[in-house]
Amino acid sequence: MRKLLLLALALGITTLTFGQIPNSTKTFEFVSQTLSPATVLLYSQDSQGGMKMRCTATAIEKIPKGYEFVTAAHCGCEDNVEKKTVSSERTYFYITRDEPKDKTFEKADVVGCGYRHAGDDFMILDVETANAFPVITLGKDPVLLEPIINVSSPLGLGKQVFLGSVSSPILDRPVLDNDINWTGAVLLQMFGIAGGSSGSSVICLDQQAICAFVVGGIGDNGSTVTALPVSRLVSLRKSLKGKTYKYWVKDADPTDFTGAK
């Protein structure tokens, strides 16, 4: 695993704005010892018991019996645009470390969904587990040209390391399409990100903390990545914990839910 991470870091150097990794030894240790172990893959279970990979998630807080993870809302939440509510899909979710010697699946309970039509593309999960996960600190929103690093699983190929930079700290044009609202998102230049990377954390290397979360991409070149700033997650979590978030409906009645339109 150490050799694979080192190779990924070396190959990704050219994606950074200034062509090198700040304090590369420290960065390597952070990725291999903290970021990669804190990153998990999110799966759902179908009616036949099969497992389907959805997205990538990150441990952000230790809770009494386990950990809180965060990923993207479009990975397992549904907007009801008629009633302007959001609820989790009616399925079972699991997380896995997806390490070579650890393919264990652990049950993940959805404790909060953000309303995508309002730009809150976050899903919060609690996992009860005896296993230990590093917890990644929530930092500040990214700034222009800040070097970044990401661990995610594009196309279901397993965890990989990606490097890049912040090309725009805020998207000041209205970008609305069906159930997405990317107005005010962060734009990143980071090659290799694809389906399966959604919900993964973006680490600003100057902070060594989460500054954004991957939610999608724009254009056909595969390098312009859209991410939501971490401040938006902080605000959502505060509203959910204070029970003031008007969109979230826990345990919605499936007979009274139309799903995303």
MARPAZA-702049 format. One record per residue: x, y, z of N, C-alpha, C in turn; residue number from 1. Coordinates in steps of 0.2 Angstrom, whole numbers, m for minus. Atoms other than C-alpha are relative to their C-alpha. Layout:
BEGIN
PT    n.xx    n.yy    n.zz   ca.xx   ca.yy   ca.zz    c.xx    c.yy    c.zz    nr
PT       X       Y       Z       X       Y       Z       X       Y       Z   NUM
...
***
This chain:
BEGIN
PT    n.xx    n.yy    n.zz   ca.xx   ca.yy   ca.zz    c.xx    c.yy    c.zz    nr
PT       4      m6       0       0       0       0       4       6       0     1
PT      m4      m6       0      14      12       4       3       1      m7     2
PT      m4      m1       7      23       9     m13      m6       3      m5     3
PT       5      m3       5       6      12     m22      m2       7       1     4
PT       1      m7      m2       3      28     m13       5       4      m2     5
PT      m6      m4       2      20      34     m16       0       1      m8     6
PT       0       0       7      19      30     m35      m6       5      m2     7
PT       5      m5       2       2      39     m36       1       7       1     8
PT      m2      m7      m1       9      54     m28       5       3      m5     9
PT      m5      m2       4      24      54     m39      m3       2      m7    10
PT       3       0       6      13      52     m55      m4       7       0    11
PT       5      m5      m1       1      66     m49       3       7       0    12
PT      m3      m7      m2      14      80     m46      m1       5      m6    13
PT       1      m5       5      12      88     m63      m7       3       0    14
PT       7      m3      m1      m7      91     m59       0       6       4    15
PT       0      m6      m5      m2     104     m46       2       6      m4    16
PT      m1      m6       3      m1     122     m51       7       2       0    17
PT      m7      m2       0      17     125     m46       4      m6      m1    18
PT      m4       6       2      23     107     m51       3      m4       5    19
PT      m3       4      m5      27     100     m34      m4       0       6    20
PT       4       1      m6      20      94     m18       3       4       6    21
PT      m3      m4      m6      22     106      m3       2      m5       5    22
PT      m2       5      m6      32      96      10      m2      m7      m2    23
PT       3       6       2      30      80       1       1      m6       5    24
PT       0       5      m5      36      69      15      m5       0       5    25
PT       5      m1      m5      24      76      27      m7      m2      m3    26
PT       6       1       4      10      75      13      m1      m8       0    27
PT       1       8       1      14      56      10      m2      m3       7    28
PT       2       2      m7      13      53      29      m7       1       1    29
PT       7      m2      m1      m4      62      30      m4      m5      m4    30
PT       4       4       5     m11      52      15       0      m7       2    31
PT       0       7      m1      m5      35      20      m2      m2       7    32
PT       2       2      m7      m8      36      39      m7       3       2    33
PT       6      m3      m2     m23      47      40      m6       0      m6    34
PT       6      m1       5     m33      52      24      m2      m7      m3    35
PT       2       6       3     m33      35      15      m4      m5       5    36
PT       4       4      m5     m38      25      31      m7       3       2    37
PT       7      m3      m1     m52      38      34      m5       0      m5    38
PT       5       0       6     m59      36      17      m2      m7      m1    39
PT       3       7       1     m71      22      13      m5       0      m6    40
PT       4       1       6     m82      16      m1      m7      m1       3    41
PT       7       1      m2    m101      17       1      m4      m4      m5    42
PT       4       5       4    m112       3      m5      m7       0       2    43
PT       7       1      m2    m130      m1      m6      m2      m7      m2    44
PT       2       7       2    m139     m18      m6      m6       0      m3    45
PT       6       1       4    m151     m23     m19      m5      m5       3    46
PT       5       5      m3    m167     m34     m16       3      m7       0    47
PT      m2       7       0    m157     m50     m21       6      m1       5    48
PT      m6       1      m5    m143     m46      m8       6       2      m3    49
PT      m7      m2       3    m130     m40     m20       2       7       2    50
PT      m3      m7      m3    m119     m25     m16       2       4      m6    51
PT      m2      m5       6    m117     m10     m28       3       6       3    52
PT      m4      m5      m3    m104       3     m25      m4       7      m2    53
PT       4      m6       1    m112      21     m24       5       6      m1    54
PT      m4      m6      m1     m99      34     m19       6      m1       5    55
PT      m5       0      m5     m84      38      m8      m2       4       6    56
PT       2      m4      m6     m86      44      10       6       1       5    57
PT      m6      m1      m5     m74      51      24      m3       1       7    58
PT       1       0      m7     m74      49      43       1       7       2    59
PT      m2      m7      m3     m76      67      51      m1       1       7    60
PT       1      m1      m8     m81      64      69      m1      m7       3    61
PT       1       5      m4     m80      51      82      m6       1       4    62
PT       6       0      m4     m97      47      90       0      m6       5    63
PT       0       5      m6    m101      36     106       2      m7      m2    64
PT      m1       7       1    m102      19      97       3      m1      m7    65
PT      m3       0       7     m93      23      80       2       6      m2    66
PT      m3      m6       3     m90      37      68      m6       3      m5    67
PT       4      m3       5     m99      49      57       4       1      m6    68
PT      m3       0       6     m96      49      39      m4       5      m4    69
PT       3      m4       5    m100      61      25       1      m2      m7    70
PT      m1       1       7    m103      59       7      m5       5      m4    71
PT       4      m4       4    m114      67      m7      m7      m3       1    72
PT       7       2       0    m133      67      m6      m3      m4      m6    73
PT       2       4       6    m135      61     m24       2      m7       0    74
PT      m2       7      m1    m127      45     m18      m5      m4       4    75
PT       5       4      m3    m142      40      m8      m6       3       3    76
PT       6      m3      m3    m155      53      m4      m4       2      m6    77
PT       5      m1       5    m170      58     m14      m4       7       2    78
PT       4      m6      m1    m178      76     m16      m7      m1      m3    79
PT       7      m1       2    m196      78     m17      m2       7      m1    80
PT       0      m7       2    m198      94     m27      m7       2       1    81
PT       7      m2      m1    m217      94     m24      m1       3       7    82
PT       1      m2      m7    m216      95      m6       6       4       3    83
PT      m6      m3      m2    m198     102      m5       3      m3       6    84
PT      m3       4      m5    m192      88       6       5      m4      m3    85
PT      m5       5       2    m178      76       6       1      m5       5    86
PT       0       5      m4    m176      59      13       5      m5      m3    87
PT      m5       5       3    m164      44      11      m4      m5      m4    88
PT       3       6       3    m168      30      m1      m1      m5       4    89
PT       2       6      m4    m176      15       6       4      m6      m2    90
PT      m4       6       1    m162       3       5       5       0       6    91
PT      m5       0      m5    m148      m3      16       7       2      m3    92
PT      m6      m3       2    m131       6      15       6      m3       4    93
PT      m6       3      m4    m114      m1      20       6       4      m2    94
PT      m7      m3       2     m96       6      20       5      m6       1    95
PT      m6       5       0     m80      m4      17       7       4       0    96
PT      m6      m3       1     m62       1      19       3      m1      m7    97
PT      m3       2       7     m58      m8       3       7      m1       0    98
PT      m7       1       0     m41     m12       8       2      m7      m2    99
PT      m1       7       2     m32     m28       1      m2      m5       4   100
PT       1       6      m5     m34     m38      17      m7       2       4   101
PT       6      m2      m4     m50     m29      23      m6       2      m5   102
PT       6      m2       4     m66     m30      12      m6      m1       4   103
PT       6       0      m4     m78     m30      27      m5       5      m1   104
PT       5      m5       1     m94     m22      25      m4       2       7   105
PT       3      m2      m7    m102     m12      40      m6       4      m2   106
PT       6      m4       1    m119      m5      41       0       7       1   107
PT       0      m7      m1    m121      13      39      m7       3       0   108
PT       7      m3      m1    m137      23      45       0       7      m2   109
PT       0      m7       2    m142      39      36      m3       4       5   110
PT       2      m4      m5    m144      52      49      m2       7      m2   111
PT       2      m6       2    m146      67      38       1       1      m8   112
PT      m1      m1       8    m148      72      19      m1       8      m1   113
PT       1      m7       2    m146      89      11      m4       0      m6   114
PT       4       0       6    m158      95      m2       4       3      m6   115
PT      m5      m1       5    m149      95     m18      m3       7      m4   116
PT       3      m6       3    m161     108     m26       2       7       3   117
PT      m2      m6      m3    m155     120     m13       8       1       0   118
PT      m7       0       0    m137     116     m16       4      m4       6   119
PT      m3       4      m5    m134     105      m1       1      m7      m1   120
PT      m1       6       2    m127      90      m9       4      m4       5   121
PT      m4       4      m5    m122      80       7      m5      m5       3   122
PT       3       5      m3    m127      64      15       4      m2       6   123
PT      m4       1      m6    m122      61      33      m2      m7       3   124
PT       1       7      m2    m120      43      40       3      m1       6   125
PT      m3       3      m7    m117      35      57       1      m7      m1   126
PT      m2       7       1    m108      19      57       2      m3       7   127
PT      m1       4      m6    m108       8      73       5      m5      m1   128
PT      m6       5       2     m91      m1      73       5       0       6   129
PT      m5       1      m5     m78      m7      85       7       2      m3   130
PT      m6      m2       3     m65      m3      72       2       7       0   131
PT      m2      m6      m1     m54      12      73       1       4      m7   132
PT      m1      m4       6     m54      26      59       3       6       2   133
PT      m2      m7      m1     m44      42      58      m6       4      m1   134
PT       5      m5       2     m55      57      58       4       6      m3   135
PT      m3      m5       4     m51      71      46      m4       7       2   136
PT       2      m6      m3     m53      89      53      m4       4      m6   137
PT       4      m5       5     m66     101      44       4       7       1   138
PT      m3      m6       0     m56     116      39      m3       6      m2   139
PT       3      m6       3     m59     132      30      m1      m1      m8   140
PT       1       0       7     m65     135      12       6       2      m4   141
PT      m6       0       4     m52     134      m1       1       7      m3   142
PT      m2      m6       3     m43     149      m9       3      m1      m7   143
PT      m3       1       7     m37     152     m27       7      m3       0   144
PT      m7       3       1     m22     141     m32       2      m4       6   145
PT      m2       4      m5     m22     132     m16       1      m8      m2   146
PT      m1       7       2     m14     114     m19      m5      m4       4   147
PT       5       4      m3     m26     100     m15       2      m7      m1   148
PT      m1       7       1     m26      81     m13      m7      m3       2   149
PT       6       3      m1     m40      69     m14       1      m8      m1   150
PT       0       7       1     m43      50     m11      m7      m2      m1   151
PT       7       2       2     m58      42     m20       1      m6      m4   152
PT       0       6       4     m63      27     m30      m4       1      m6   153
PT       4      m1       7     m68      33     m48      m1      m7      m3   154
PT       2       6       4     m77      19     m58       1      m6       4   155
PT       0       6      m4     m76       7     m43       7      m3       0   156
PT      m6       3       1     m58       4     m46       5      m1       6   157
PT      m3       0      m6     m53       6     m28       3       6       2   158
PT      m2      m7      m2     m45      20     m18       6       2      m4   159
PT      m6      m3       4     m33      31     m28       1       7       3   160
PT      m2      m7      m2     m24      47     m24       1       5      m6   161
PT       1      m5       5     m27      63     m34       3       6       2   162
PT      m3      m7      m2     m18      80     m34      m2       5      m5   163
PT       2      m5       4     m23      96     m41       0       7       4   164
PT       0      m7      m3     m27     115     m37      m7       3      m1   165
PT       6      m4       0     m41     127     m34       0       5      m6   166
PT       0      m4       6     m45     135     m51      m4       6       1   167
PT       4      m6      m1     m59     146     m44      m3      m2       7   168
PT       3       1      m7     m65     147     m25      m7       1       0   169
PT       7       0       0     m82     151     m30      m3       1      m8   170
PT       3       0       7     m93     148     m46      m6       5       0   171
PT       5      m6       0    m102     165     m48      m5       0      m5   172
PT       5       1       5    m113     159     m62      m5      m5       2   173
PT       5       5      m2    m130     151     m60       1      m7      m4   174
PT       0       7       3    m128     132     m64      m5      m4       3   175
PT       5       3      m2    m144     124     m62      m2      m5      m5   176
PT       2       5       4    m149     107     m70      m4      m5       3   177
PT       4       5      m4    m163      96     m64       1       1       7   178
PT       0       0      m7    m159      91     m47       7       3       3   179
PT      m6      m3      m3    m142     100     m45       0       7       0   180
PT      m1      m7       0    m138     117     m40       8       1       2   181
PT      m7      m1      m2    m119     121     m41       2       7       0   182
PT      m1      m7      m1    m121     140     m39       4       1       6   183
PT      m4      m1      m6    m107     145     m27       5      m6       1   184
PT      m5       5      m1     m97     129     m29       7       2      m1   185
PT      m8      m1       1     m78     127     m30       1      m3      m6   186
PT      m2       4       6     m70     123     m46       7      m2       1   187
PT      m6       3       0     m55     112     m46       3      m3      m6   188
PT      m3       3       5     m42     106     m58       3      m6       2   189
PT      m2       6      m3     m39      88     m54      m2      m6      m5   190
PT       1       6       5     m37      74     m68      m1      m6       4   191
PT       2       7      m2     m44      57     m65      m6      m1       4   192
PT       6       1      m4     m59      60     m55      m6      m2      m5   193
PT       5       2       4     m74      51     m62      m6      m3       5   194
PT       5       3      m4     m90      42     m56       2      m5       5   195
PT      m3       4      m6     m88      34     m39       4       5       5   196
PT      m4      m5      m4     m78      49     m33      m5       5       4   197
PT       4      m5      m3     m93      59     m28      m1      m1       8   198
PT       0       0      m7     m94      64     m10       7      m1       4   199
PT      m7       0      m3     m75      62      m7       2       6       2   200
PT      m3      m7      m2     m66      75       3       5       2      m4   201
PT      m5      m3       3     m55      87      m4       5       4       6   202
PT      m4      m2      m5     m40      91       7       5       6      m3   203
PT      m5      m5       1     m31     108       6       6      m1       3   204
PT      m6       2      m3     m13     104       9       3       5       5   205
PT      m3      m5      m5      m9     121      17      m4      m1       7   206
PT       3       1      m6     m22     117      30       1      m7       3   207
PT       1       7      m2     m21      98      30      m7      m2       3   208
PT       7       1      m3     m40      98      33      m4       0      m6   209
PT       5       0       5     m55      96      23      m3       7      m2   210
PT       2      m7       2     m59     112      13      m6      m1      m5   211
PT       5       0       5     m72     105       0      m2      m8      m1   212
PT       2       7       2     m81      89      m6      m2       0      m7   213
PT       1       1       8     m82      82     m24      m8      m1      m1   214
PT       7       1       2    m100      83     m31      m1      m2      m7   215
PT       1       1       7     m97      82     m50       5       3      m4   216
PT      m5      m3       4     m89      89     m65      m3       4      m6   217
PT       2      m4       5     m91     101     m79       4      m1      m6   218
PT      m4       1       6     m86      99     m97       2      m7      m2   219
PT      m2       6       2     m79      85    m107       7      m2       1   220
PT      m7       1      m1     m61      86    m103       2      m4       6   221
PT      m1       4      m6     m63      77     m87       5       3       6   222
PT      m4      m3      m5     m52      89     m77      m3       5       4   223
PT       3      m5      m4     m64     103     m71      m5      m4       5   224
PT       4       3      m5     m71      96     m55      m4       5       4   225
PT       4      m4      m4     m85     104     m45       0      m3       7   226
PT       0       2      m7     m85     103     m26      m3       5       4   227
PT       3      m5      m5     m95     111     m12       5       2       6   228
PT      m4      m2      m6     m86     121       1      m2      m3       6   229
PT       1       3      m6     m84     114      18      m5       4       4   230
PT       4      m4      m4     m93     129      26      m7      m2      m1   231
PT       7       2       2    m109     123      17      m2      m7       4   232
PT       1       6      m4    m107     106      26      m1       2       8   233
PT       0      m3      m7    m104     115      43      m7       3       1   234
PT       7      m3      m1    m120     125      41      m5      m5       0   235
PT       5       6       0    m130     109      36       0      m4       6   236
PT       0       4      m6    m124      99      51      m3       4       6   237
PT       2      m4      m6    m128     113      63      m8       1      m1   238
PT       7      m1       0    m146     115      56      m3      m7       1   239
PT       3       6      m1    m149      96      56       1      m2       8   240
PT      m1       1      m7    m142      95      74      m5       4       4   241
PT       5      m4      m3    m153     109      79      m7       0      m2   242
PT       7       2       3    m168     102      70      m3       6      m3   243
PT       3      m6       4    m170     118      60       0       0      m7   244
PT      m1       1       7    m166     111      43      m7      m2      m3   245
PT       7       0       2    m183     113      34      m1      m6      m5   246
PT       1       5       6    m180     100      20       0      m7       2   247
PT      m1       7      m1    m175      84      29      m6      m3       4   248
PT       5       4      m3    m188      71      33       2      m7       2   249
PT      m2       7      m2    m182      56      43      m5      m5       0   250
PT       4       5       1    m190      40      39      m7       2      m3   251
PT       6      m2       4    m202      47      26      m4      m6      m2   252
PT       4       5       2    m217      37      22       1      m2      m8   253
PT      m1       1       7    m213      28       5      m6       0      m4   254
PT       6      m1       4    m231      29       0      m2       7      m2   255
PT       2      m8       1    m231      48       1       7       3      m2   256
PT      m7      m3       3    m214      51      m8       1      m1      m7   257
PT       0       1       7    m212      54     m26       7      m1      m3   258
PT      m7       1       3    m193      54     m27       2       6      m4   259
PT      m3      m6       4    m182      66     m37      m3       1      m6   260
PT       3      m1       7    m189      74     m52       4       4      m4   261
***
